[in-house]
Amino acid sequence: MAVHLISYLKEQFTPTVVDQLSSALNESSANTLKAINGTLPTLLGGLARRVQATGGASSIVSFLDKGDYGNTPLDVSQAIDAKSNTVDSNAPGRDFLNEIFEDKLTRATELISTYSGTKPQSVQTIMSLAGSVLVGVLGRQEQEKGLTAESLKTLLLGQATEFRKTLPTGLDGVGSLLGFDDLVTPAGQQTEVQGTDNFSGTVINPNIPKSPEGDRRHENVRWLRWAMIAIAVLVLGLLVQKCSENQNSTDGISTDSTSRVESNEVEDTSAATKASVEEAHGQTTDSTAPGPLGIRDSTKLNR
C-alpha cells in the first residue's frame, strides 16, 4: 500500500522541529502546530487540484524539470537549525507554491493565519518549508527517475479524498477557495488508481510510479546525450585536422607542403620559346630598346 502524503509530510514536523520552528517564528508551539495541520492538506490538496486542471500536470512537471535540487532539503529539520537558514531554505518552496496556487496563495495564507492564530508570514514560512521538501522529492524523481505528468496525476488523485478529509473543519474557507469538493479519489482498487507500492522506500528514492512515457523520455535523453558527444568529437577532430595543415605567412591560406614551387626568377630561355616569342611580337630581347616596332633589338642597331 502506498504511504499517504499527508502522513509523510506530518512526520517532518516532529515535536522538536515544532519547538524550533516556533522559536524561530516567535509563535507559540500550539499555534504553530495548528498552522502546520492546516497547511499540509492545503498544500497537497492545492497541488491535486492543479494537476486536475487541463494541462496542470504537464505544467507542474515542466516546472520540476527546470529546478536544481542539489541544495534542497530532504526534510524540514535540515532547514531550521537557524532562522537565517530557515529563510534561505524557503526559496524553492515559495516558487513551487506560486506554481500551485497562482493568485490564490495570499488568500489561502490569510485564512490559515486566522484559523491558527499565527502571523501570515509564519504561515507562509511553514508552507514554504513543506513545499521545499515536497518539491525536492518530486523534482528529483522527475529528473532522475522519469516522473511524468500521468504518474504525478495518478499519485495525487489516488489520495485526493485523504487531502479533503484531513483539512480541519475551521478551514472551510480554504476548501471553498480551492474547490476541494472536487477532490475525490477515482473509483477502483487502490492499486489500480495509485500504482503498486508507490511513494514507498526512502526519501531519496520514494518509488513513485513510472510510466512507459517516462522510460521513453529518459531513453531519448540518453540517446541525445551520446549523439551530442559524438558530434562534439567529430567537430574537434575536424578542427585539429584544419589546424595541422600548412598555412602561408601572408593570409593564412592552407597550402600543400609536398607541391613543387618554382621561383619567379626562373626564365624559360630555350630556342623554341624564343622563336615563338619572335614570331608573335617580332623580338626576343629587350622590348625597351629604341627603333621601329619589330626590330627593337639593341644588337642590330649597331650594325
N, C-alpha and C positions, 0 to 999 in steps of 0.2 A: 504494500500500500504506500502511496506517496505521502511524504511529510507535508503537513499543512504549512503554507507560507506564513500564516498568522503566527503559528507556534514557533516557526523558525526565527522570525524577527523578534518575537517576545523574549525568546531565550537570549537575545543580545543584551537586553536590559535587565541584568541581574541586580539584586539589591545594592551591591557595591557600586555598580555603574549608575544606578538611580541616584544614590547619595552623592557621588562625584559630580554628576551632571547637575543636580540640584544646587550644589555649592557653586559650580561654575556659572550657573544662570541666575543665582541669587533667588531661588524659588524654594518653597517647602518640598520635602520629599513626597508628601501625599499629593500635592497639586501636580508635581512633575509626573508622578506615576499615572495620574488621571489623564494628563495630556498625552502620555505615551499610549494609553489604552484607547484613546480617541483617534490618535494619529495613525496608528498602524492599519486598521481596517479602512481608514480614509485613503491612505496611500495605495494599498493593494486594490481596493475597490475602484479607485480612480483609474489605476492602470488597466484593470479589467475592462472598465467602460471605454477606455481609449482604444483598446485593441478590438472591441466590439464594433466600433465605428468603421465605416468604409475606408480602407487604406490605412487605418490606425496601426495595425500590427506591423505593416511594412515600414511605416514611418518610425516606429519605435526601434525596429531592427536597424534601420538606416542610421538612427541616432547612436545606437550602441556601437555600430561599426566604426564610427568616427572617433571614439573615445580612446584615451590612453589610461590603462588601468594598472600601470606599474606601481603607483603610489596610493591607489585607492584602498582604504582599509578593508580587511576581511571581516572585521567585527567592530562593534561600536567601542569596545574597551580600548582599542588601539588609538582612538581618535580623541579621547577625553583625559589624557594624562595632565594636560594643562589647558587653560581657557584659550590661549592663542592657538594651540594645536586643534582644539575643537572648531574654531572659526575657519582655519585653513582647510580642514578636512570636509567642510561643508560644500565646497565648490562643485564637485561632481554631482552631489545630491541636489543642489539648487538648480543646476541646468536640467537635470532629469525631472524635477518637479515642474519646471516650466513646460517641458515637453509633454508631460502627462496632463496637467490641469489647465494649461494655457491661461486664459483670462479669468479663470475661476479660483486660482490659487489664493489670492488675497482674501477673498470672501470665506473660503474654507478655513483658512488660518484664523480669521477673526471668530468664526463660530466655535472652533476648538478652544480658543483662548477664553471665550465667555463661559464655555462649559466647564473647563478645568480650573479657572481662576488664575491662570498664568498669563504672563505678558505675551502679546502676539509674536514678539521677537523670540521668546523662548520656545513657542510652538514651532516657529519656522526652523529654529536650530534642531529641535528634536526630529522634525520631519526630514530635514536635510541629512541628518546623520543616518536615519533609517534608509533614506533614499540612496545615500552613498554606498551603504552595504549592499542594497538590492541591485543597484546599477553595476556594482563591481562584479557580483556573481553572474548576472545576466550578460554583462559585457564580455567577460572572459569566456563564457560559453559561446557567445556569438562569434568571437574572433578565433577561438581555439578549437571548438567542438562542433561548429556548424549549426548553431541555433538559428532557426528560420522563423519567418512570420507565422507560419502554420503551427509549428511546435510551440511557439510562445503563446499563441492564442489557445491552443489545446491545454497548456499548463494552467493558464489563468482562469479560463472558463470552467475548467474542471473543479475549481474551488470557489467559483463565484458566489454560490449560496452561502458558503462559510464567511466570506467577506461581509455580506449583507447582514447576516445574523450576529456577527461579532461587533458591529457598530453599536455603541452604547445608546440607550433609549433617549438620553438627553441631547443626542446629536441628530435628531430627525431632520433638522435643517440642512445638514450636510448631505443626508440621503436624498432629500428633495433637490438640492442644488446639483448633485452629480447624477441623478437618475438611478439610484440604487434599486428601485423597484424592478429594474430590468436585469439585475444581477441574479441570474438563475442558472445553475449548472444544467447543461443539456441532459435530457433523459438518456438512460443507458447505464450499463455497469461501469463502475469507476475505471476499470482497466481499459474499457473501450473509449472512455471520454478523455482520460488523462494519459494513457500510455502505461506500460508496466513499470512500476517501481521508479517513477520519475522523481527528480529532485531529492533523491536519497544520496547516501555517500557523504563525502566531506564537503566543507565549504568551498574548497578549491575545485573539486570535481563532484558536483551535485547530481550528475547523471540525468540531466534534463533530456526529455525525449527528442530524438533526432528524426529526420525525415529524408527520403531519397533526394529531395531538392537540396538539402544541406550538404549531403555527401557529394552530389554532382558539383555544387558550387565550390566546395573546397578542393575537389579534384581538378576543376578548371583553374583554380588559383595556383595549385602546384604545377600544372602543365604550363601555365603562362609564365610562372617564375623561371622554369627551366628554359623556356623559349627565349626569354629576355636575356638570360645568361649566355645562351648560345650566340645570340645576335651581338652581344657585347664583345664576346671573344672574337667573332668574325671581324667586327669593326676594328678592334685592337690589332688584329693580325694585318689588316689592310694598311693601317697607319704605320705599323712597324716596317712593312714592305716598302711603303712610299718613302719613309724617311731614310731607308738604306740605299735608295737609288742615288747615283752621282748627279750632282747639280752644278751648273757653271756658276761662277762667282759674280756674274753680272745681274741676271734676272731670276735665278733660282730654278731655271728650266732643267728638267731631268735629261741627261744625255747618256748615250751608250758608251761605256768606257772601253769597249772592245773594238769600236769602229776606228778606221784609219783616217787620220786628219792630215791633209796636205797643207803646207804653208802657202800663204798667198804670194810669197816671193818666188815660188817655183814657176817658171815660164816655159811653155812648150816652144822650142826653137827648131823643131825638125824641119827638113826641107819641104815636106809635103804641106805642112802648115803654112810656111812662108809663101809657098806657091798659091795656096788657096787665098791667102790674105791679099797677095798682089793682084790676083785675078779679080777679086771683089772690089778693091779700093785703089788699085794702081800703085801700091807701095807695100814695102815690108819693113821699112825702118822708121825713122823719126818723122812723124807727120807734122812736126812744127817747123821743119826746115823750109826756107824760102823757095819760091819757084812755082811754076804753073802746076795746077792740080794734076796728079798722076805721075809727075816726075820730081816730086819734092824729096829727092834722095840727095842728101848732102854730099855723097861721094861722087855724084855725077856733075855737080856744079863746078867742080874744079877742072873738069876736062875741057 
